Structure formats: structure tokens, C-alpha cells
Amino acid sequence: MKDINDQAIEVYKAFWRTWGSRNTNTNSALMQMVHPKFNGFGTNINEIWRTKKELNVQHEVEIKQVLQPYSIDFDWIDITKINDKSVLVYGELSLTIRINTKIIILENVRNSFVLKQHKGTLKIKHWHCSLPDLGTKGEVVPGSLEPKRYEEVSVFFCDFVNFTQIVSDLPPKELVAEISDIYQQFDEIMSEEYLEKIQVYGDGYLAVCGLPEYIEEHAINCVKAGQKIFAYLKERNKTSKFQLDARIGIHTGPLVAGIIGERKFSFNIFGDTVNTAARIESASIPNKINVSQTTYELIKDYFVCAHRGKIEAKGKGKIDMYFVEKRIL
């Protein structure tokens, strides 16, 4: 009789091969591998605590997007025994998927199963899958859905003042370590205020609030994130050997968001709102949050703002801008 570890590896591989097979009996075969008390599945940070019926629906949705079978390579698999009847099996794999004439390659897909014995056979109690990019949120497969227009979101730009000169003498390893630490803190702040990080470009940081799910207070959340960043940098500068100041700009409006790339996926935003937000940030000054008229109208009941008048913005002409001063108590 095979031990629990060998059984777990077989279930792990069989599930993925069945999930991607697209045979006529795929769904029924999958459900036979799932524990009667299956308690959820998730992708990236989105856990869905639902039944095996919901898992079945999830698979049916994916089949409509991906008609042809997957090509699957198992990169590595590991196991941790929970108790005599349960085991955690986890690993990393690569998938090659064809959607119509487009081939999508997903590398470094990490996933884990909690397996529990039921009538002498290991069944899947919980499944988590971590796809390569946060841009996959809301999709079964990145790139398989059309880009979407969002009518009102707030775009957040931040960059450091005189960054190149300040860090010019730092050894490469120390520079990367410092920036990594700073952006990790930025990421945590974005998460706290429900902003989606879009990209880091050198010493610049781009995020957006109000997508993929609409958040009514998107502009307010962006300002709160900016205030937290300034508070963090002020505290950090007390002990750091090099001092950093930042500028922040926020603009609100419509844009298009979608996933780009064939092998390396990137969730990105496009449109005049993004370009204007970049100009608003460039027109700011150290340790100030600069907002457009559109954003101001959404935050004026929550923050004291100082009207700067019409400020020249490259390629945009003169735009009404405001500095955010403080929160209204």
C-alpha cells in the first residue's frame, strides 16, 4: 500500500492533468477528487470559502475561455504531513495554454492542496493557487479577457526628489536593499488603503484606486496613502544615512486597464487621466500632495486644501491645482 506522501503526489498531479485536459468527463472526474466537505479555493490574495459546487462552476467558466488542453510541466513538489489522515502538498508548475490563436505561457505558478482521507482515499479539502501577477485578479487566465474602461478612478504618482544625486555614491547592493525596503513599505500602505500598485519605474511609484472593484472613496484613499508615505519617510529619515523626500500627485478620471504581454504579464493603465496625473505629480513640491480640480471636488469635505491657482502642466496647458494640507477633524 502506498504511503500518504506518494498518494498526495499522485492526487496533486492527477488533479492538474484533469483540470487542464478538457475531456468530456473532466468535471465529474474533478469532483471525485474533491472532499465532500471541501471548504474553499483561492487565487493570489482572493480566497473564496465556498463549496465544491462553486469549484465546479469556476472550472466551467474557465473551459469557456480555454477550449484546448493545457501543456503542464511540474517544476517541483513538496509535502508536509499534517496528521495521520491529512497532508499539505505544494509545488510549482508551468502551463502552456492556447486561447484561440494566442499561446499564453504561465511560469512559476505556485499552488497548494490540503488533502484529507475520505473512505481510504486522499481528497482535496482546500486549494490555493498563486498566479504570476496580480493583474490576473478576476480572470481565470491572464490576457483572456478584454481590457476594461473605468469611468472614475484616482491615479497616484509618487517619486523621490533629487534621487539620483542622493544615492549616487551607494554601492549597488546597498542601493537595491534600501529601495526594496522602501517599496515594500509602500506596498503595505497601498494594501491598507485599497490601492492597486501598477508599477515601479526607477525612483517612481504608480498606483490606482477604484479598480478592478469600484471604491467610492478612491480619491480619499489615495490622499490617505500619500499622507502615510510622508509619515513613513519622515520617520525613516531620522535613522537613515541618506535622506529622501517625495512628491505626490493625484488626478481622477476615466481610463482603460488591461493585461499586456505574452510571457511576462503586466497589469497596466492607459489614457489621458494617467498622463495628467503624471503632470500633477511633476508640478508638486517636496513633501506635498498635489491634486487636480477633479480630485479636489471629491476630497474637499475631508481635507483642508490650498488652491494654487492655474499651474502650467507640460502638454496640458494650465490646470487648477491644490495642495492637501491636513485632514478635517
C-alpha positions as CSV (number, residue, x, y, z in Angstrom):
1,M,0.0,0.0,0.0
2,K,1.3,3.4,-0.9
3,D,2.1,5.8,1.9
4,I,0.3,9.1,2.3
5,N,3.1,11.1,0.6
6,D,3.0,9.0,-2.6
7,Q,-0.7,9.3,-2.7
8,A,-0.6,13.0,-2.2
9,I,1.8,13.5,-5.1
10,E,-0.5,11.3,-7.3
11,V,-3.5,13.4,-6.4
12,Y,-1.7,16.6,-7.0
13,K,-0.6,15.6,-10.5
14,A,-3.8,13.9,-11.4
15,F,-5.9,17.0,-10.4
16,W,-3.8,19.4,-12.6
17,R,-3.8,17.0,-15.6
18,T,-7.6,16.5,-15.3
19,W,-8.2,20.3,-14.7
20,G,-6.4,21.1,-18.0
21,S,-7.4,18.0,-20.0
22,R,-10.7,19.4,-21.4
23,N,-12.1,15.9,-21.8
24,T,-15.9,15.4,-21.8
25,N,-15.8,13.9,-18.3
26,T,-13.4,16.5,-16.9
27,N,-15.9,18.0,-14.4
28,S,-17.2,14.7,-13.0
29,A,-13.6,13.4,-12.7
30,L,-12.5,16.5,-10.8
31,M,-15.4,16.3,-8.4
32,Q,-14.5,12.8,-7.5
33,M,-11.1,14.1,-6.3
34,V,-12.7,16.7,-4.0
35,H,-13.6,16.1,-0.4
36,P,-17.3,16.2,0.4
37,K,-16.6,18.9,2.9
38,F,-14.4,20.9,0.6
39,N,-14.1,24.4,2.2
40,G,-12.7,26.7,-0.4
41,F,-10.3,27.8,-3.1
42,G,-8.4,30.9,-3.9
43,T,-6.2,32.8,-6.4
44,N,-3.5,35.2,-5.2
45,I,-4.9,37.1,-2.3
46,N,-8.5,36.2,-3.1
47,E,-9.7,33.3,-1.1
48,I,-13.3,32.0,-1.8
49,W,-14.7,30.0,1.1
50,R,-17.2,28.0,-0.8
51,T,-18.3,24.5,-1.7
52,K,-17.2,22.0,-4.3
53,K,-20.2,23.2,-6.4
54,E,-18.6,26.6,-6.7
55,L,-15.3,25.0,-7.7
56,N,-17.2,23.2,-10.5
57,V,-18.7,26.5,-11.7
58,Q,-15.2,28.0,-11.7
59,H,-13.9,25.3,-13.9
60,E,-16.9,25.6,-16.3
61,V,-16.1,29.3,-16.6
62,E,-12.5,28.6,-17.5
63,I,-13.5,26.0,-20.1
64,K,-15.4,28.7,-21.9
65,Q,-12.2,30.7,-22.1
66,V,-9.7,27.9,-22.8
67,L,-11.0,25.2,-25.2
68,Q,-7.9,23.3,-25.8
69,P,-5.9,21.1,-23.2
70,Y,-3.1,22.6,-21.2
71,S,0.5,21.5,-21.5
72,I,1.8,21.1,-17.9
73,D,5.3,20.8,-16.6
74,F,5.8,20.1,-12.8
75,D,8.8,22.1,-11.7
76,W,8.9,20.8,-8.1
77,I,6.6,19.3,-5.5
78,D,6.9,19.1,-1.7
79,I,4.9,17.7,1.1
80,T,4.2,18.4,4.8
81,K,2.3,15.9,6.8
82,I,-0.4,17.5,9.0
83,N,-1.5,14.3,10.8
84,D,-2.2,10.6,10.1
85,K,-5.1,11.5,7.8
86,S,-4.2,14.9,6.4
87,V,-1.3,16.3,4.3
88,L,-0.3,19.6,2.7
89,V,1.1,19.2,-0.8
90,Y,2.5,22.2,-2.6
91,G,4.7,22.9,-5.6
92,E,5.4,25.0,-8.7
93,L,4.5,24.3,-12.3
94,S,4.4,25.9,-15.7
95,L,1.4,25.9,-18.0
96,T,1.2,26.5,-21.8
97,I,-2.4,27.4,-22.7
98,R,-3.9,28.2,-26.1
99,I,-6.7,30.7,-26.4
100,N,-7.9,30.8,-30.0
101,T,-4.7,31.6,-31.9
102,K,-2.8,33.0,-28.9
103,I,-0.4,31.0,-26.8
104,I,-0.1,32.0,-23.2
105,I,2.8,30.7,-21.0
106,L,2.3,30.9,-17.3
107,E,5.6,30.2,-15.4
108,N,6.1,29.9,-11.7
109,V,2.5,29.0,-10.8
110,R,2.6,28.1,-7.2
111,N,-0.3,26.1,-5.6
112,S,-1.1,24.1,-2.6
113,F,-3.7,21.5,-1.6
114,V,-4.8,20.4,1.8
115,L,-5.6,16.7,1.3
116,K,-7.7,14.7,3.8
117,Q,-8.5,11.0,3.8
118,H,-12.1,10.0,2.9
119,K,-13.1,6.4,2.6
120,G,-9.4,5.4,2.3
121,T,-8.6,7.9,-0.4
122,L,-7.0,11.3,-0.2
123,K,-9.4,14.0,-1.2
124,I,-8.8,17.8,-1.8
125,K,-10.1,19.8,1.2
126,H,-8.8,23.2,0.2
127,W,-6.9,24.5,-2.9
128,H,-4.9,27.7,-3.3
129,C,-3.2,28.8,-6.5
130,S,-0.9,31.8,-6.8
131,L,-0.7,33.1,-10.4
132,P,2.3,35.1,-11.6
133,D,0.8,38.6,-11.5
134,L,-1.9,40.5,-9.6
135,G,-3.3,41.5,-12.9
136,T,-4.9,38.1,-13.1
137,K,-7.5,39.1,-10.5
138,G,-10.9,38.5,-11.8
139,E,-9.7,36.2,-14.6
140,V,-9.1,32.5,-14.8
141,V,-6.3,33.1,-17.3
142,P,-4.4,36.4,-17.8
143,G,-5.0,38.0,-21.1
144,S,-8.1,36.0,-21.9
145,L,-10.5,38.9,-21.1
146,E,-10.8,42.2,-22.9
147,P,-9.4,45.4,-21.4
148,K,-12.0,47.3,-19.5
149,R,-12.8,51.0,-19.3
150,Y,-13.4,52.5,-15.8
151,E,-15.3,55.8,-15.7
152,E,-13.9,57.2,-12.5
153,V,-10.8,56.1,-10.7
154,S,-7.9,58.0,-9.0
155,V,-4.3,57.7,-10.2
156,F,-1.5,58.1,-7.7
157,F,2.1,59.1,-8.7
158,C,5.0,59.4,-6.3
159,D,8.7,60.0,-7.0
160,F,11.7,61.0,-4.9
161,V,13.3,64.4,-5.1
162,N,17.0,64.5,-6.4
163,F,17.1,60.8,-6.1
164,T,20.0,60.2,-8.5
165,Q,22.3,62.6,-6.7
166,I,21.4,61.3,-3.3
167,V,22.1,57.7,-4.0
168,S,24.9,58.1,-6.5
169,D,27.6,57.0,-4.0
170,L,25.8,54.0,-2.7
171,P,27.2,50.5,-3.6
172,P,24.7,48.7,-5.8
173,K,23.8,46.0,-3.3
174,E,23.1,48.6,-0.6
175,L,21.1,50.8,-3.0
176,V,18.9,47.8,-4.1
177,A,18.4,46.8,-0.5
178,E,17.3,50.3,0.6
179,I,14.9,50.7,-2.3
180,S,13.5,47.3,-1.8
181,D,12.8,48.0,1.8
182,I,11.1,51.4,1.0
183,Y,8.9,50.0,-1.7
184,Q,7.9,47.1,0.5
185,Q,6.6,49.6,2.9
186,F,4.9,51.5,0.1
187,D,3.2,48.2,-1.0
188,E,1.9,47.7,2.5
189,I,0.4,51.2,2.6
190,M,-1.2,50.6,-0.8
191,S,-2.8,47.4,0.6
192,E,-4.1,49.2,3.7
193,E,-5.8,51.9,1.6
194,Y,-7.0,49.6,-1.2
195,L,-4.8,50.9,-4.0
196,E,-3.6,48.7,-6.8
197,K,0.1,49.0,-7.4
198,I,0.7,49.3,-11.1
199,Q,4.5,49.6,-11.5
200,V,7.7,51.0,-10.2
201,Y,9.8,52.9,-12.7
202,G,13.2,53.8,-11.3
203,D,12.5,56.1,-8.3
204,G,8.8,56.5,-9.3
205,Y,5.8,54.6,-8.0
206,L,2.5,54.4,-9.8
207,A,-0.8,53.1,-8.2
208,V,-4.5,53.5,-8.8
209,C,-7.6,53.2,-6.6
210,G,-11.1,52.3,-7.8
211,L,-10.4,49.2,-9.9
212,P,-10.9,46.4,-10.5
213,E,-13.7,46.8,-8.0
214,Y,-15.2,50.3,-7.6
215,I,-14.3,52.0,-4.3
216,E,-16.5,55.1,-3.6
217,E,-13.7,56.8,-1.6
218,H,-11.0,56.2,-4.2
219,A,-9.7,59.8,-4.2
220,I,-9.7,60.0,-0.4
221,N,-7.9,56.7,-0.1
222,C,-5.2,58.0,-2.4
223,V,-4.6,61.1,-0.2
224,K,-4.5,58.9,2.9
225,A,-1.9,56.7,1.3
226,G,0.1,59.8,0.4
227,Q,0.0,61.0,4.0
228,K,1.1,57.6,5.3
229,I,4.1,57.6,2.8
230,F,5.2,61.1,4.0
231,A,4.9,59.9,7.7
232,Y,6.9,56.8,6.9
233,L,9.7,58.7,5.1
234,K,9.9,61.3,7.9
235,E,10.4,58.6,10.5
236,R,12.8,56.7,8.3
237,N,14.9,59.8,7.7
238,K,15.6,60.0,11.4
239,T,17.9,57.0,11.3
240,S,18.8,56.6,7.6
241,K,22.2,57.8,6.4
242,F,20.6,59.3,3.3
243,Q,17.5,61.4,3.4
244,L,14.6,61.1,1.0
245,D,11.8,63.5,0.2
246,A,9.0,62.7,-2.2
247,R,6.4,64.4,-4.4
248,I,3.0,63.1,-4.9
249,G,0.3,63.9,-7.5
250,I,-3.2,62.6,-7.7
251,H,-5.8,63.0,-10.6
252,T,-9.2,61.5,-11.0
253,G,-10.9,60.5,-14.3
254,P,-11.7,57.7,-16.7
255,L,-9.1,55.2,-18.0
256,V,-8.6,51.8,-19.6
257,A,-7.0,49.0,-17.7
258,G,-5.8,45.6,-19.0
259,I,-3.2,43.0,-19.0
260,I,-0.4,43.2,-21.6
261,G,2.4,40.8,-22.5
262,E,2.7,37.3,-23.9
263,R,5.2,35.6,-21.5
264,K,5.6,38.2,-18.7
265,F,2.2,39.6,-17.7
266,S,1.7,43.2,-16.6
267,F,-1.5,44.9,-15.4
268,N,-1.4,48.4,-16.8
269,I,-3.5,51.6,-17.1
270,F,-3.8,53.8,-20.1
271,G,-5.4,57.1,-21.0
272,D,-5.3,60.9,-20.5
273,T,-6.1,60.5,-16.8
274,V,-2.8,58.7,-16.3
275,N,-0.8,61.3,-18.3
276,T,-2.5,64.2,-16.4
277,A,-1.7,62.5,-13.0
278,A,1.9,62.4,-14.0
279,R,1.9,66.1,-14.8
280,I,0.2,66.8,-11.5
281,E,3.0,65.0,-9.7
282,S,5.7,66.8,-11.6
283,A,4.1,70.1,-10.6
284,S,4.2,69.2,-6.9
285,I,7.0,70.1,-4.4
286,P,8.8,68.0,-1.8
287,N,6.6,66.5,0.9
288,K,3.4,67.8,-0.7
289,I,0.4,66.1,-2.2
290,N,-0.7,67.9,-5.3
291,V,-4.2,67.2,-6.6
292,S,-6.2,68.3,-9.6
293,Q,-9.5,70.1,-9.6
294,T,-11.4,66.9,-10.3
295,T,-9.8,65.1,-7.3
296,Y,-10.2,68.2,-5.1
297,E,-14.0,68.1,-5.6
298,L,-14.1,64.6,-4.2
299,I,-11.9,65.2,-1.1
300,K,-12.8,68.8,-0.2
301,D,-15.2,67.7,2.6
302,Y,-12.5,65.6,4.2
303,F,-9.2,67.5,3.7
304,V,-8.2,71.2,4.0
305,C,-6.7,72.1,0.7
306,A,-4.8,75.2,-0.5
307,H,-5.7,76.4,-4.0
308,R,-2.6,77.1,-6.0
309,G,-4.3,78.6,-9.0
310,K,-3.8,77.5,-12.5
311,I,-0.4,75.9,-12.9
312,E,1.3,75.2,-16.2
313,A,1.5,71.4,-16.9
314,K,3.6,70.2,-19.8
315,G,1.3,69.3,-22.8
316,K,-1.8,70.1,-20.8
317,G,-1.8,73.9,-20.5
318,K,-2.8,75.5,-17.2
319,I,-4.6,73.3,-14.7
320,D,-6.2,74.2,-11.4
321,M,-4.2,72.5,-8.7
322,Y,-4.4,72.2,-4.9
323,F,-2.1,71.2,-2.1
324,V,-3.6,68.9,0.5
325,E,-2.8,70.5,3.9
326,K,-4.5,68.4,6.6
327,R,-7.4,66.1,7.4
328,I,-10.6,67.8,8.5
329,L,-11.4,66.6,12.1
